[in-house]
Amino acid sequence: MNQIYLFFDMEPHDDQFDSQKLLDMLTHFDNETEHGKLFVSYPMIEAIRDIGNNDEYLTRTVKLEECKGKIYKELSVKRGNTCYQQPSKIDKTLWQTLITSNVQKANNLINGCVSLDPIIDQRPIAQIQLNQYLPNGEVAILSAFPIFLADYFGRKVFYL
């Protein structure tokens, strides 16, 4: 059976950004064996390197005016731990740390608790971003790739 996975950046600073379109896409692309399953990085792919330590990452945000491409790219390098700056050099242990941190943060955003339960439905993450963070002029940093790995492999990803 074929599986299709899609990865997008939220990019709320873009003139074409439309929160309803984001939610509609997440509704349409919610199953990897049908139309595909969409995973979104908040605010963009560079979120994968915008992590210093796990505890601080749980509450890490970025101001909307800092979400612009070059600005956020530089900020993520400056704020993030140097071990995450080159994704091609991230080893298995570091990937497991990234997965743990992002899954815990996603669960904290959605459920208000830090857990390692894989996030199956991506819409609640977007709803929280759109309803709680964007109105305050910020985005909660979250990387799509670790969330995808936890979705794909399930809980065993923490023990591979």
Contacts in CASP RR format, 6 or more apart in sequence:
PFRMAT RR
TARGET T0000
AUTHOR 0000-0000-0000
METHOD contacts of the structure
MODEL  1
MNQIYLFFDMEPHDDQFDSQKLLDMLTHFDNETEHGKLFVSYPMIEAIRD
IGNNDEYLTRTVKLEECKGKIYKELSVKRGNTCYQQPSKIDKTLWQTLIT
SNVQKANNLINGCVSLDPIIDQRPIAQIQLNQYLPNGEVAILSAFPIFLA
DYFGRKVFYL
1 33 0 8 1.000
2 33 0 8 1.000
3 32 0 8 1.000
3 33 0 8 1.000
3 36 0 8 1.000
3 37 0 8 1.000
4 32 0 8 1.000
4 33 0 8 1.000
4 35 0 8 1.000
4 36 0 8 1.000
4 37 0 8 1.000
5 32 0 8 1.000
5 36 0 8 1.000
5 37 0 8 1.000
5 39 0 8 1.000
5 148 0 8 1.000
5 152 0 8 1.000
6 29 0 8 1.000
6 36 0 8 1.000
6 37 0 8 1.000
6 38 0 8 1.000
6 39 0 8 1.000
7 38 0 8 1.000
7 39 0 8 1.000
7 40 0 8 1.000
7 41 0 8 1.000
7 45 0 8 1.000
7 144 0 8 1.000
7 145 0 8 1.000
7 148 0 8 1.000
8 25 0 8 1.000
8 38 0 8 1.000
8 39 0 8 1.000
8 40 0 8 1.000
8 41 0 8 1.000
8 144 0 8 1.000
9 40 0 8 1.000
9 41 0 8 1.000
9 43 0 8 1.000
9 44 0 8 1.000
9 45 0 8 1.000
10 17 0 8 1.000
10 22 0 8 1.000
10 40 0 8 1.000
10 41 0 8 1.000
10 42 0 8 1.000
10 43 0 8 1.000
10 44 0 8 1.000
10 126 0 8 1.000
10 129 0 8 1.000
10 139 0 8 1.000
11 17 0 8 1.000
11 43 0 8 1.000
11 44 0 8 1.000
11 67 0 8 1.000
12 43 0 8 1.000
12 64 0 8 1.000
12 67 0 8 1.000
12 134 0 8 1.000
12 139 0 8 1.000
13 43 0 8 1.000
13 64 0 8 1.000
13 65 0 8 1.000
13 67 0 8 1.000
13 68 0 8 1.000
13 69 0 8 1.000
19 126 0 8 1.000
19 130 0 8 1.000
19 134 0 8 1.000
22 40 0 8 1.000
22 126 0 8 1.000
22 130 0 8 1.000
23 123 0 8 1.000
23 126 0 8 1.000
23 127 0 8 1.000
23 130 0 8 1.000
25 38 0 8 1.000
26 38 0 8 1.000
26 40 0 8 1.000
26 122 0 8 1.000
26 123 0 8 1.000
26 126 0 8 1.000
27 123 0 8 1.000
28 35 0 8 1.000
29 35 0 8 1.000
29 36 0 8 1.000
29 37 0 8 1.000
29 38 0 8 1.000
30 36 0 8 1.000
30 37 0 8 1.000
30 38 0 8 1.000
30 121 0 8 1.000
30 122 0 8 1.000
30 123 0 8 1.000
31 37 0 8 1.000
37 122 0 8 1.000
37 151 0 8 1.000
38 122 0 8 1.000
39 122 0 8 1.000
39 144 0 8 1.000
39 145 0 8 1.000
39 147 0 8 1.000
39 148 0 8 1.000
39 151 0 8 1.000
40 122 0 8 1.000
40 125 0 8 1.000
40 126 0 8 1.000
40 144 0 8 1.000
41 47 0 8 1.000
41 48 0 8 1.000
41 142 0 8 1.000
41 143 0 8 1.000
41 144 0 8 1.000
41 145 0 8 1.000
42 125 0 8 1.000
42 129 0 8 1.000
42 139 0 8 1.000
42 140 0 8 1.000
42 141 0 8 1.000
42 142 0 8 1.000
43 62 0 8 1.000
43 67 0 8 1.000
43 72 0 8 1.000
43 139 0 8 1.000
43 141 0 8 1.000
44 67 0 8 1.000
44 69 0 8 1.000
44 72 0 8 1.000
45 143 0 8 1.000
45 144 0 8 1.000
46 72 0 8 1.000
46 73 0 8 1.000
46 76 0 8 1.000
47 76 0 8 1.000
47 141 0 8 1.000
47 142 0 8 1.000
47 143 0 8 1.000
47 144 0 8 1.000
48 84 0 8 1.000
48 87 0 8 1.000
48 98 0 8 1.000
48 143 0 8 1.000
48 145 0 8 1.000
48 146 0 8 1.000
49 76 0 8 1.000
49 77 0 8 1.000
49 80 0 8 1.000
49 84 0 8 1.000
49 85 0 8 1.000
49 87 0 8 1.000
50 60 0 8 1.000
50 62 0 8 1.000
50 75 0 8 1.000
50 76 0 8 1.000
50 79 0 8 1.000
50 80 0 8 1.000
50 141 0 8 1.000
51 57 0 8 1.000
51 60 0 8 1.000
51 80 0 8 1.000
51 81 0 8 1.000
51 84 0 8 1.000
51 98 0 8 1.000
51 101 0 8 1.000
51 141 0 8 1.000
52 79 0 8 1.000
52 80 0 8 1.000
52 81 0 8 1.000
52 84 0 8 1.000
53 81 0 8 1.000
54 97 0 8 1.000
54 100 0 8 1.000
54 101 0 8 1.000
54 104 0 8 1.000
57 101 0 8 1.000
57 105 0 8 1.000
57 141 0 8 1.000
58 101 0 8 1.000
58 104 0 8 1.000
58 105 0 8 1.000
58 108 0 8 1.000
58 114 0 8 1.000
60 79 0 8 1.000
60 140 0 8 1.000
60 141 0 8 1.000
61 133 0 8 1.000
61 138 0 8 1.000
61 139 0 8 1.000
61 140 0 8 1.000
61 141 0 8 1.000
62 72 0 8 1.000
62 75 0 8 1.000
62 138 0 8 1.000
62 139 0 8 1.000
62 141 0 8 1.000
63 137 0 8 1.000
63 138 0 8 1.000
64 134 0 8 1.000
64 137 0 8 1.000
64 138 0 8 1.000
64 139 0 8 1.000
65 71 0 8 1.000
66 72 0 8 1.000
66 75 0 8 1.000
67 139 0 8 1.000
77 85 0 8 1.000
83 90 0 8 1.000
83 94 0 8 1.000
84 90 0 8 1.000
84 94 0 8 1.000
84 98 0 8 1.000
90 98 0 8 1.000
92 160 0 8 1.000
95 146 0 8 1.000
95 149 0 8 1.000
96 157 0 8 1.000
96 158 0 8 1.000
96 160 0 8 1.000
98 143 0 8 1.000
98 145 0 8 1.000
98 146 0 8 1.000
99 146 0 8 1.000
99 149 0 8 1.000
99 150 0 8 1.000
99 157 0 8 1.000
99 158 0 8 1.000
100 116 0 8 1.000
100 158 0 8 1.000
101 146 0 8 1.000
102 142 0 8 1.000
102 143 0 8 1.000
102 146 0 8 1.000
102 147 0 8 1.000
102 150 0 8 1.000
103 115 0 8 1.000
103 116 0 8 1.000
103 117 0 8 1.000
103 118 0 8 1.000
103 119 0 8 1.000
103 146 0 8 1.000
103 147 0 8 1.000
103 150 0 8 1.000
104 114 0 8 1.000
104 115 0 8 1.000
104 116 0 8 1.000
105 140 0 8 1.000
105 141 0 8 1.000
105 142 0 8 1.000
106 119 0 8 1.000
106 125 0 8 1.000
106 142 0 8 1.000
106 147 0 8 1.000
107 113 0 8 1.000
107 114 0 8 1.000
107 115 0 8 1.000
107 116 0 8 1.000
107 117 0 8 1.000
107 119 0 8 1.000
108 114 0 8 1.000
109 124 0 8 1.000
109 125 0 8 1.000
109 128 0 8 1.000
109 129 0 8 1.000
109 140 0 8 1.000
109 142 0 8 1.000
110 119 0 8 1.000
110 124 0 8 1.000
110 125 0 8 1.000
110 128 0 8 1.000
116 150 0 8 1.000
116 155 0 8 1.000
116 158 0 8 1.000
118 150 0 8 1.000
118 151 0 8 1.000
118 154 0 8 1.000
118 155 0 8 1.000
119 125 0 8 1.000
119 147 0 8 1.000
119 150 0 8 1.000
119 151 0 8 1.000
120 151 0 8 1.000
122 147 0 8 1.000
125 142 0 8 1.000
125 147 0 8 1.000
128 140 0 8 1.000
129 139 0 8 1.000
129 140 0 8 1.000
133 139 0 8 1.000
133 140 0 8 1.000
149 157 0 8 1.000
150 157 0 8 1.000
153 160 0 8 1.000
END
